[in-house]
Amino acid sequence: MKSFSRCLIAVLWVTVAFAAGSPQVERLMEAHKYQGDSFAEALYWLPETGPAFGKSIADHKDWVGFEPGRWRLVPEASKAAVFKDIGEAFDKLDSAQLERSWKRLADWQSIHSQLALFETAMDGHEGYFDMAYQDVALKPAFDWILSRRPKTFEGRLIGATFAAGELSSFRAHLIQHILNMADTDRYQCYSRIYGKIAAHNATKGEQNGGGPPATRPASK
């Protein structure tokens, strides 16, 4: 029964793609098939593709950002409608615009993964956001959250003040900010952050009594 249901879903999605006469619909569905939630999340947050979710998902207004658990429960027909809406818009783009749109989707996922690594290296979002706030290229992105804080708020404490709903939305906002950078600026920013993380962890190790392992005397 389960294999039959999967076949039925596959037939439904392919039927939608071909009925629409849209190669981009089929391409989007294939990308989602292999990349899963990561791909859907990029579509959700990118300003040029995100509105399609609100059109086809009945309870979208109740979501707090992109919720993977809810996305997995969305009926396949509604998911297909999302991809149809986005794919038909992609079909209207010229080749250069289309290439840029797919690159933005790939870059969004790449940046998301990169920020997750930074957060892991800093033992969570608090330390990472405090560090990111001090970076010359990332600091402007924090205007989004500072506008929601009292004027007397001290930015250096920003990482510890995020509510759950803010956290999801701000991550997406920060990713979009980085996405809009030139590639060279983006990688230079990554390099600075990695350097700061290395310095932070070295200092933390010294404070915890860390240091190079003691060497054993040579055996006689």
C-alpha positions in Angstrom: 0.0 0.0 0.0 2.8 2.4 0.9 4.6 1.8 -2.4 1.3 2.3 -4.3 0.9 5.7 -2.5 4.3 6.8 -3.4 3.7 5.9 -7.1 0.4 7.8 -7.0 2.2 10.9 -5.6 4.9 10.6 -8.3 2.3 10.4 -11.0 0.4 13.4 -9.6 3.5 15.6 -9.5 4.7 14.6 -13.0 1.1 15.1 -14.3 1.1 18.6 -12.8 4.4 19.4 -14.5 3.5 18.2 -17.9 0.0 19.5 -17.8 1.4 22.9 -17.1 3.8 22.4 -20.0 6.5 23.7 -17.6 10.0 22.3 -17.6 10.8 24.5 -14.6 8.0 22.9 -12.5 9.5 19.5 -13.2 13.0 20.8 -12.3 11.8 22.2 -9.0 10.0 19.0 -8.1 13.1 17.0 -8.9 15.3 19.4 -6.8 12.9 19.0 -3.9 12.9 15.2 -4.3 16.6 15.0 -3.8 17.3 18.0 -1.5 14.2 17.9 0.6 13.5 20.5 3.4 16.7 22.4 2.6 15.4 23.3 -0.8 11.9 24.0 0.3 13.2 26.3 3.0 15.2 28.3 0.5 12.1 28.7 -1.7 10.1 29.7 1.3 12.4 32.6 2.4 13.5 34.0 -0.9 11.4 37.0 -1.7 10.8 36.1 -5.3 9.5 32.6 -4.5 8.1 32.8 -1.0 4.7 34.2 -1.8 3.7 31.0 -3.5 3.5 29.2 -0.2 0.8 31.6 1.1 -1.3 31.1 -2.0 -1.4 27.3 -1.8 -1.0 26.3 1.9 -4.2 26.8 3.9 -2.7 27.2 7.3 0.4 29.2 6.2 -0.6 32.2 8.3 -0.1 30.1 11.4 3.5 29.1 10.6 6.4 30.7 12.5 8.8 30.9 9.6 9.5 27.8 7.7 8.5 24.8 9.8 9.8 21.5 8.3 7.4 19.4 10.3 4.4 21.3 8.9 5.8 21.3 5.4 6.0 17.5 5.5 2.3 17.3 6.4 1.2 19.6 3.6 -0.9 17.6 1.1 1.1 16.6 -2.0 -1.5 18.5 -4.2 -0.7 21.7 -2.3 3.0 21.2 -2.6 2.6 20.6 -6.3 0.6 23.8 -6.6 3.5 25.7 -4.9 6.0 24.3 -7.4 3.6 25.0 -10.3 3.3 28.7 -9.3 7.0 29.2 -8.9 7.9 27.1 -12.0 5.6 29.0 -14.3 7.2 32.2 -13.1 10.6 30.8 -13.8 9.6 29.8 -17.3 9.0 33.5 -18.1 12.6 34.4 -17.3 15.3 34.7 -19.9 18.3 32.3 -19.6 20.5 34.7 -17.6 17.7 35.5 -15.1 16.9 31.8 -14.8 20.5 30.9 -14.1 20.7 33.6 -11.5 17.5 32.4 -9.8 18.8 28.8 -9.5 22.2 30.1 -8.2 20.4 32.1 -5.5 18.6 29.0 -4.4 21.9 27.0 -4.2 23.7 29.9 -2.5 20.8 30.3 0.0 21.2 26.7 1.1 25.0 27.0 1.2 24.9 30.1 3.4 22.4 28.4 5.7 24.7 25.5 6.1 27.7 27.8 6.7 25.8 29.7 9.5 24.8 26.4 11.1 28.6 25.5 11.3 29.3 28.9 12.9 26.6 28.4 15.5 27.9 24.9 16.3 31.4 26.2 16.6 30.2 28.8 19.1 28.0 26.4 21.1 24.8 28.0 19.9 23.3 31.1 18.3 23.9 33.4 21.2 27.7 33.5 21.0 27.7 33.5 17.2 25.2 36.4 16.9 27.2 38.5 19.4 30.3 37.9 17.3 28.5 38.5 14.0 27.2 41.8 15.3 30.8 43.0 15.6 31.6 42.2 12.0 31.7 45.2 9.7 29.8 43.4 6.9 27.2 41.7 9.0 26.4 44.5 11.5 23.9 46.3 9.2 21.7 43.2 9.1 21.1 43.6 12.8 19.2 46.8 12.2 16.2 44.5 11.6 16.3 43.2 15.2 17.5 46.4 16.8 14.4 48.1 15.5 12.4 45.8 17.8 14.4 46.6 20.9 14.3 49.7 23.2 16.5 52.6 22.2 18.6 52.0 25.3 19.3 48.4 24.3 23.0 47.4 24.2 23.8 45.6 21.0 26.7 43.7 22.5 24.2 41.6 24.3 22.0 40.9 21.3 22.5 37.1 21.1 20.7 36.4 24.3 17.6 38.4 23.5 16.0 36.4 20.6 12.5 35.1 21.0 11.7 31.8 19.2 9.8 33.5 16.3 12.4 36.2 16.0 15.2 33.7 15.8 13.8 31.9 12.7 13.0 35.1 10.9 16.3 36.8 11.7 18.3 33.8 10.5 16.6 34.1 7.2 17.1 37.9 7.2 20.8 37.4 7.9 21.1 34.8 5.1 19.4 37.1 2.7 21.9 39.9 3.7 24.9 37.6 3.0 23.3 36.4 -0.2 23.2 39.9 -1.5 26.9 40.3 -1.0 29.4 39.9 -3.8 31.0 36.5 -3.7 34.4 37.9 -2.8 32.9 39.9 0.1 31.0 36.9 1.3 34.1 34.7 1.5 36.1 37.4 3.1 33.4 37.7 5.8 33.5 33.9 6.3 37.3 34.1 6.7 37.0 36.9 9.4 34.4 34.9 11.3 36.5 31.7 11.3 39.4 33.7 12.5 37.3 35.2 15.4 36.0 31.7 16.3 39.5 30.3 16.4 40.6 33.2 18.6 37.6 32.8 20.9 38.1 29.0 21.3 41.8 29.5 22.0 41.0 32.0 24.7 38.3 29.7 26.1 40.7 26.8 26.2 43.3 28.9 28.1 40.6 30.0 30.6 39.6 26.4 31.2 43.3 25.5 31.9 43.8 24.1 28.5 47.1 24.1 26.6 49.3 21.7 24.7 49.4 18.2 26.2 52.3 17.5 28.5 55.1 15.5 26.8 56.3 12.3 28.4 60.0 11.9 29.1 61.8 9.8 26.6 62.1 6.2 27.7 65.6 5.1 28.5 
